[in-house]
Each structure stands twice: as structure tokens, then as C-alpha cells.
């Protein structure tokens, strides 16, 4: 049973505004080829409509597929998925099918039919590529407009993350370099 529920677009930016390591999935135009990569550099650039940017090397297979199809997804992995996250980020999809090699199960996103990960991740955002030739070519930045999103209701509900000691394996992770990560920690609230 999936714990994922749709996230209204007004709250979609909250899924990555805390800077988690992400996994980017892409597919060919005909859907026959797909790939996944890990990325540490992403951020939001607009709220309405929700838009984001991810740094994706121009030589990567993920980039090749997303430029061909014009679509990609951002998946937010959970702490218990760390070995897969690191492994995916250390291999190329040009040589092997990373989904098969790492046993990653996907479901099709509802709007753009992109492979998204629910088992191992706590959120996903499906995006339409916004071509920006200058920055895209010069700085490897790929802009996307979020068209739908979903999150695991055990950690994201009513537009807010809820990380606590009871769901520690579902906390998001943040890459520090060299295979070292930290998890999202204790929650505090401003008055």
C-alpha cells in the first residue's frame, strides 16, 4: 500500500526547499529508455507556478533523455535508501540500467508518465523542462515547472514536513561529499 498522497502545487516547493539530496528520473520521448541520477544541487526559483532548477551535467545520460523528452522528475530519497542513492550517483546509465541494477521500483507519474520512486523516497515532483539555452549550456542548469507532486503522508501532511524520532528512517538526506550525508534533524518552530 502506498503512503503517497497528492500535494497541492501551492505546497510543492516545500518538498525541496530544505535542500535535500534528490534523485532525478528521465525518459526518452517514446518512453522506451529511462535513467536515474543523484543530484545534490537543486533549488526553487519560483512559487507560482512552482519552478525549480537542478544542476545536471550536459554529458549525462539523464540530461540527454530529459532534453529529448522535455520532462523529468525530482524524487526525494529517505534515509534508509542511502546506499542506493550513493550507488546511483556513482554509476552511469549509459552503460547499465540503474533501475534494474539497484532494484529500484517505479510508478508512472500521473501527468507526464515519468518514472517516479515511492519505495525508498518520501516525495516526488514531476516537471516539464523549461528550455533556457544560455544557462543550460553554460552552467548545466536545467529549469523545470512542477506540474504535479506527491509525498508520503507519514512525513509530509497538510503542506508541512513532520520529521520525528518515530519516522527517522523516512527523514531526508543531505550530501556533504565523499559518500557522507546528514539527515534532517529535530524540528523546531518559531513563535
C-alpha positions in Angstrom: 0.0 0.0 0.0 1.4 3.4 -1.0 1.5 6.1 1.7 1.9 8.7 -1.1 -0.8 11.4 -1.4 -1.1 14.3 -3.9 0.5 17.6 -2.8 -1.3 20.7 -3.9 1.0 22.8 -6.1 0.9 25.7 -3.6 2.9 23.4 -1.2 5.1 21.6 -3.8 8.0 23.9 -3.3 8.2 22.8 0.4 9.2 19.4 -0.7 12.7 20.5 -1.6 13.1 24.0 0.0 15.2 22.5 2.8 17.9 21.4 0.3 17.7 17.6 0.3 19.7 15.4 -1.9 17.5 14.4 -4.8 17.2 11.7 -7.5 16.3 12.9 -11.0 14.5 10.5 -13.3 14.1 10.9 -17.0 12.8 9.1 -20.0 13.0 9.1 -23.8 10.2 10.7 -25.8 8.8 7.3 -26.6 9.2 6.0 -23.0 11.4 3.1 -24.1 14.6 4.4 -22.3 14.8 5.7 -18.8 17.5 6.8 -16.4 18.1 8.0 -12.9 20.8 10.1 -11.3 21.5 11.5 -7.9 21.9 15.3 -7.5 23.0 17.5 -4.6 22.5 20.8 -6.3 18.9 21.9 -6.7 16.7 24.8 -5.6 13.5 26.6 -6.2 13.3 29.6 -8.4 9.6 30.5 -8.4 6.4 29.7 -6.3 3.5 30.3 -8.7 3.8 28.4 -10.8 6.3 26.3 -8.9 9.6 26.1 -10.7 12.9 24.6 -9.8 16.5 24.2 -11.1 18.8 21.2 -11.0 22.4 21.1 -12.0 22.8 18.2 -14.5 26.0 17.7 -16.4 25.5 18.1 -20.2 27.3 14.8 -20.8 25.0 12.7 -18.6 22.5 10.2 -19.9 19.8 11.7 -17.7 20.3 15.1 -19.4 20.2 13.5 -22.8 16.9 11.9 -22.1 15.3 14.9 -20.4 16.3 17.2 -23.3 14.8 14.7 -25.8 11.5 14.2 -24.0 11.2 17.6 -22.3 10.2 16.1 -19.0 11.8 14.9 -15.8 11.0 14.1 -12.2 12.6 15.0 -8.9 12.4 12.3 -6.3 13.3 13.0 -2.6 15.0 9.9 -1.1 14.6 8.8 2.5 17.5 8.0 4.9 17.0 4.2 4.6 17.7 4.5 0.8 21.2 6.0 1.3 23.2 3.1 -0.2 21.0 3.1 -3.3 21.3 6.9 -3.6 25.1 6.8 -3.3 25.3 3.9 -5.7 23.1 5.5 -8.4 25.2 8.7 -8.1 28.4 6.7 -8.7 27.4 4.9 -11.9 26.3 5.9 -15.4 23.1 4.8 -17.1 24.8 4.9 -20.4 26.4 1.5 -19.5 23.8 -0.2 -17.4 20.1 0.1 -16.5 20.4 1.6 -13.0 16.8 0.8 -12.1 17.4 -2.9 -12.7 21.0 -2.9 -11.2 19.8 -1.3 -7.9 16.4 -3.0 -7.8 14.6 0.4 -8.0 10.8 0.1 -8.4 8.9 2.9 -10.1 5.4 4.0 -10.8 4.3 6.3 -13.6 3.7 9.9 -12.7 0.1 10.9 -13.4 0.6 13.9 -15.7 3.7 13.3 -17.8 4.2 9.5 -17.5 7.7 9.8 -15.9 9.1 7.0 -13.7 8.9 8.2 -10.1 10.1 6.4 -7.0 7.8 5.8 -4.0 9.5 2.9 -2.4 12.7 4.5 -1.0 11.6 8.1 -1.4 9.3 10.4 0.6 8.3 12.8 -2.2 8.4 13.4 -5.9 7.7 16.3 -8.3 7.1 15.8 -12.0 8.4 18.6 -14.1 8.2 19.9 -17.6 11.6 21.2 -18.8 11.8 24.9 -19.4 14.5 25.4 -22.0 16.9 28.1 -21.1 19.7 27.6 -23.7 22.2 30.1 -22.2 22.3 28.9 -18.5 21.5 25.3 -19.6 24.6 25.1 -21.8 26.9 27.3 -19.9 26.2 26.2 -16.3 24.4 22.8 -16.7 21.3 24.2 -15.0 18.0 22.6 -16.0 14.9 24.5 -15.2 11.6 22.7 -14.6 8.0 23.7 -14.0 6.3 21.4 -11.5 3.0 20.0 -12.9 2.2 17.7 -10.0 3.7 16.4 -6.8 3.1 13.8 -4.1 4.5 12.9 -0.7 4.5 10.2 1.9 1.8 11.2 4.4 3.8 9.7 7.2 6.3 12.6 7.0 4.5 15.3 4.9 1.0 16.3 5.6 -1.1 19.5 5.3 1.8 21.2 3.4 4.4 20.6 6.1 7.2 18.1 6.9 6.9 16.2 10.1 10.3 14.7 11.0 10.4 13.0 14.4 12.1 10.1 16.2 9.3 7.7 15.2 10.0 8.2 11.5 13.7 8.6 11.4 14.2 6.2 8.5 12.0 8.5 6.4 14.0 11.7 7.1 15.5 13.3 4.0 19.3 13.3 3.5 21.8 15.9 2.6 25.1 15.1 0.8 28.3 16.5 2.4 30.7 15.0 -0.1 32.7 11.7 -0.4 29.8 9.4 0.5 29.0 11.3 3.7 25.4 12.5 4.4 23.4 14.0 7.2 19.7 13.5 7.9 17.1 16.2 8.5 17.1 16.6 12.3 14.9 17.7 15.1 12.1 20.1 14.2 11.8 23.4 16.0 9.1 26.1 15.4 9.3 29.8 15.6 6.8 31.6 17.8 
